[in-house]
């Protein structure tokens, strides 16, 4: 539900067969067919009630969004130049076509004719350039600004050395033609456009009128997607209706209600009481849910992991980090806590990515996802000796932060804390906060020893290594919350060398060499415990059988082409 997770970009066509195999192996999304009448219900019943969890949206400004629940709403209100289809391929969306120069530096997009915002205002190339330029302005402080760092002079723009990229790397040829100029070739550029809300066009007229509160007035025409805002009640949620100015198929659903629904258990009960049309399945109810006709599941490009701040003691010592990682039995968590619904992993990227290193080991060469208690104890003693701690009682107080709204993740935290106590003899306090608070604290931890020391997080991203490694561990990366490379540990110089390797991989157009570089970098980051990866998730949901043609994909709600909403409807 309302997790501290991020979703962005796209899948390369070379891995479609891998995902197909994954889906078949897991049983795949159950086809939404039964003996019920396929005829559409009356317009008054064309309502899809989708839960967003216990909290309000954090932000609906595409330039500021980083939570998946926010992106879910933004993804149906706004659209971009390119998008993902249900098979996770890049498709032209607002663009009618695009071309790439032979040197891989210049991308030219021709827009579809007669594009409009939801209020009927014409949407032109100038609007897209304005929106991207706005998102990269230092005043906006976009958490995902580095997703477009491949643009020429991005660094000058983000640091305020130049006032705009328009006319520089964002060139408006005419009302229907927009050109991007990159600093270097980047095979992932289209993916970053497709999966990052940073590049979505917003209505300058609305921003000029209302300033920073413009998203409170989206009903006046802020978007360009298949749906538009009819009403936004912060206590209840969003009510969306078809955008009759949408350039694609108009949705058959007459209302899409994105409702505050409580934690996962409360949401599950609300679905069973027919108050919702969708619910994630709490793991404790998984066995019963599997036998229901409305059960849907799919592999998910999502990892859950523990972040440790390199600038916060005692996690400025690599051996202590390794000890905490190897004290965790991920197999036990996957089987007993998550009821076998997840896959334990040592990876920083999920299964399904091209070139995933099957031979990757965990920290200190331990390949097993069960951890290694003896090795963990040894490393803790060595790390404490290096730092001058005579015993675990001298370690600084440790507080493990996690986000509210999921009983499953609360149980995971409790088990991990117990394993640290049992294996290492270290007492760790756990504390729960809202996802909104954790998001802001994560942003504030970049470059600092706090406010976060160790905390639970998760990531869903486009399946290219750049979006998982460079975006989260690269120098100056927006989501390098753990301060990898930018710290005072003995390994800082080696980590900076890894960051340079990531930069080289990002611009390498040789697939084999690029894969080798990312594999090498991933192993080194794992050795230094960039994260303590826990497991890869699945989409597990109950969906109203009357909802027809709704694709269940590895990217969850809305993880398909926007035009697909034109074929989704409620049957009688």
Buried (B, 14 or more C-beta within 10 A) or exposed (E): BBBBBBBBBBBBEEBBEBBEEBBEEBEBBBEBEEEEEEEBBEEEBBBBBBBBBBBBBBBBBBBBBBBBBBBBBBBBBBBBBBBBBBBBBBBBBBBBEBEBEEEBBBBBBBBBEEBBBBBEBEBBBBBBBBBBBBBBBEEBEBBBBBBBBBBBBBBBBBEEEEEBBBEBBBBBEEBBBBBBBBBEBBBBBBBBBBBBBBBBBBBBBBBEEBEEEBBBBBBBBBBBBBBBBBEBEEEEBBBBBBBEBBBBBBBBBBBBBBBBBBBBBBBBBBBEEEBBBBBBBBBBBBEEBEEBEBBBBBBBBBBBBBBBBBBBBBBBBBBBBBBBBBBBBBBBBBBEBBBEBBBBBBBBBBBBBBBBBEEBBBBBEBEBBBBBBEBBBBBBBBBBEEBEBEEBEEBEEBEBBBBBBBBBBBBBBEBBBEBBEEBBEBEBEBEBBBBBBBBBBBBEBBEEBEBBBBBBBBBBBBBBBBBBBBBBBBBBBBBBBBBBBBBEBEBBEBBBEBBBBBBEBBBBEEEEEBBBBBBBBBBBBBBBBBBBBBBBBBBBBBBBBBBBEBBBBBBBBBBBBBBBBBEBBBBE
